[in-house]
C-alpha cells in the first residue's frame, strides 16, 4: 500500500474529487426472519418521498477518512469537506503523515487544486476533468453524489418504479438538464440513464448509478449506508464511489463530525512560488 499521496497526478486527484471520497457501506448480516413483501408504489409517490427525505442545507461540513484504489494501488488519507449549497465544494486532503497534501475548490464553473507535494497548482474548468475521465459531469452531479441526494435542475417526470431486492427502485432512460440551467453548449448534450434505490423505511437513497446515453460503457455508481440523524434529517456516514470504465477507480470513505452550521470559511490561497500546471 502506498501510504502517501506522492503518486497522485492532477488527473488522479480529479477522479478522487469527482467520485469524491468515501468508505464502503457496511453490509448487514443476513436476517433470519422473513421480511414482509413491499407494497408496490408508483413512481410519482416514490420520487416525492425521495425529495422530502433528501438532505436540505445551506452549509455542510464534515471530516472523513478514505481509501482510494486505482490500478490495484491503494492510498489511505483523511480530510475535511465543506459545501455551500449549489455554490462551492471545498476539500482538504491529508495523507497518513498528517500534513495537508492537496486542497481543492470546485464551483459551478471552475476547478482549482493546490498540490503541496510538488509545489504546483491547477486552475481550469470541467472540460479538463471530463477529458481525463472521458465523461461529462458538472457541479450538480458532484454535489448530489457527495451527499447522497438526487440531481437538481434535471427533468423529474420520466421515472419508472419497481421493487429490487426489498428496496424501491426508480429508473429512467432519459434525464436531461433543464434548459434554464444549461451553462454551455456541451451540457446540452447530456442525456443520462439513471437508477436510484430507496430504503423502504426512511426513503433515503441507498444506491445510485448514472451513465450518459451516448457513453453507456462508462458508469458512475455510489452506495450509501450507516445513516445518522442530523437534527430531524438523516445523513449516510459511510459511502462508496466507483467509476466503471476502462480502468475502474474506487473511493471509500467514513464521515464524522458532520454539521449543518454556518457560515463557513473556504480558505484557498495559492503561494506565489507555486508553478501552474496546464
N, C-alpha and C positions, 0 to 999 in steps of 0.2 A: 504494500500500500504506500503510495506517495503521500507522505504526511504534510507536504507543503503545497502551496499554490504556484510553485516555481514554473511548472509546465503549462500553466494557463496561458493561452493566447487570447487575443481580443475576441475571436470567434467563439472560443470555449466559454468565456465569460458571458458572451451574448446568449449562447444556448442556455447557460445557467439561469440567466435573468429571465428568459422567455419561459422557460419551463418553470422557472422560478423556484425554487427552494423547497425541498421538503421531504419528511420521513414516511416510509411505507406504512400505510394504515394497518393497525394491528388486526390480526384475524381472530375472530371469536371462536372458542372451541365449539365443536358440533353439539347442538342441543339434542337431548334425548327425548324431549317431549315433542309431539307433533304440533305444528302450528296451524291455526285455522286458515282456510283459504282466504285470500284477499278479495274484498269486494271490488268488482270492476268499476272504474270511474272514467269519465270522459276526459278528453284532453283539455278542454276549457277549465274544468274544475281543478285538475292537477296543476295546470300552469298557474292558475290564480293562487293556489296554495304555495307553490314554489316561490312566487313573487312576495307573498305575505310573509314567508319564513326566512327569506334570504337576509343576509347581514345588511343593516341600514346604518350608515355612519357618515360623518363629515371628516373625522380624523381617525386613524388607526395606527397603532404601534405595537410591536412585539419583538421578543428575542427568539432566536431559533438555533438549533444545531442541525447539521445536514451532512449528507453524503452525496457526492457527485460521482457518477460512473460513466465513463466514456472509453470505448475501445478496450474494455477489460481492466482499465485502471481506475482505482477508487481513491478519492480525496475526501477527507473529513474536515469540516470547518464549522465555525459558528458565526453569528452575525446579528444584525438588527435590521428591521424593516419599518419604514414609516410611510404612510399614504395619506394624501389629501384627496378626497373623493373626486373622481373624474378630472383630476388635475395633475397630480405628481406622485411618483413612486420613488422612494429613496432607499438604497441598500448599502450596508457596510458589511464587508466580508473579512473574517479573521481566521487564519489557519490555527493549527494547534499551538503554535509558538506564542499566540496571544497578542500579536501586533497586527494592526489593520493592513491587509494586503490590497484590497480594492474597495472603491466607493463608486456607486452608480446612481445616476439620477435620470429618470425617464419621465418625459412629459407627453402631451398629446402629439407633439410634433418632433421631438428630439430625443436622442440618446447620448448621455455623457458618461465617461468612465475614466477614473484615475487608477492607474496601476502603480502602486508604490514599490513593487518588487523590482521594476526596471525603469522607474522614473519617467513614465510615459503617460499620455492621456489620449482619449479619443473623443471627438465631438462630431456627431453626424445625425442621421435620421433613420427611419425604419427600413429604408431601401437597403442600407448596409446589412442589417440583421437578416432581412429576407433573402438577400443574395447568398449568404453563408448557410442559411437553414433551408433554402430552396422552398420557401413557403411565403405566406402573405399575412402576417399578423399586424395588429395595431394595439394601441393603448387599451382600448375597451376589452379586447380579448385577454390581454395580460392581467389587467386588474381583476376581471371575473375569475380567471383560473387561479390566481394567487389567493383569493379569499373564499372560493367555493360558491360564488354567485353565478347567476345567469348572465349572458351577454346583454349589454344595454345597447340601445339605439339600433337594434336589429328587428326585423319582422317577427311577429309573435303568433300569427294565426294559422300556421300550416303544420301543426304537430299532430302526430298520431299517438294514441295511448295504448299501452299493453301491460302485461304483468310478466316479469322476468326474474326468476329465482327469488320469489317472495318480495320483490320490490316493484314499485311502479316505474315504468319506462316511457319516456317521451322521445319521439323520433321525428326528424324532418329531413327531407332530401333537398330542400331549397330554403335557405335563410339568408336574406340579403340585408346589407346595411341600409338604413333609411336614408333617402337622398339628401335630406337636410343636414345629415351628419357626415356625409362623404367629404373628405378633406382633400382628395386628389383623384385624378382620373384612374389611378391604379386601383384604388379601393372600390371603384365601381365594378370591377371585375369579380369581386368576391361573391361566391355563392357557396355557402357552407352546407355540408351534410353533418348533422349533429344528433347525438344521442345523449340523453340525460336520465340517470337513475335516481329515484327518490326513496328515502326511508318512509315506509308506510305509516309510521307513528308521528314523526316530527316534520316530515316533508322537506327535510334538508337534502341537498344534493350529496349523494354518496359516491358518485362516479359520473364522469362526463368525458365525451370524446368529440373531436371536431376534425374534419378534413375538408379541403377545398374540392369542389366538384370536379375541377379540371386536373387535380393532383391527388387522386384518391389513394396513391401509394404512400403518401405522407400523412401521418395522423398524430395529433396531439391528444394525449389522454391524461386524465387526472383522477385520483382516488382520495376520498376524504373520510376520516373516522375520528373516534375519541372526542366527541362533541362535548364542549364545556360551556356553561352558562356565562354570559357577559351581560349582566343585568337581566332583562327579560328576553335576551336573544341567545342563540347558540352559535359557537364557532368551532370548526374542526381543528383540534390541536395536532393531529398527525395527517400528513399528506404524502402522496407520491405523484410525480410528474414524469411522463415519458414521451419522448419524441420517437415515433416509429418511422424510420426512413432507411436509406442505405446503411447508415450507421445508427444504431439505437443508443439514445442518451437517456439516462435516468437521474433524477434528483429526488432524494428522500429527506424529509425534514420533520422536526418535532418542535412545535411552538411553545413558548412560555411567556408569562408576564404580558399577556395581551391587554390592551387598553383602548378605549374609545374617547379618551380625554384629549382635549386640545385647547388652544392651538399648539402645533408642533413646529420645531425648527428643522431646516433641511440644509445644514452647512455643506458647502461644496466649493472649495477654493483650490484652484489649480496652481501649484507652485510655479514661479516664473522659470525655474531651471528645467522643468519637465518638457520633453520633446513630444510633439503631436504625432500620432500615428494616423496615416491616411490609407 
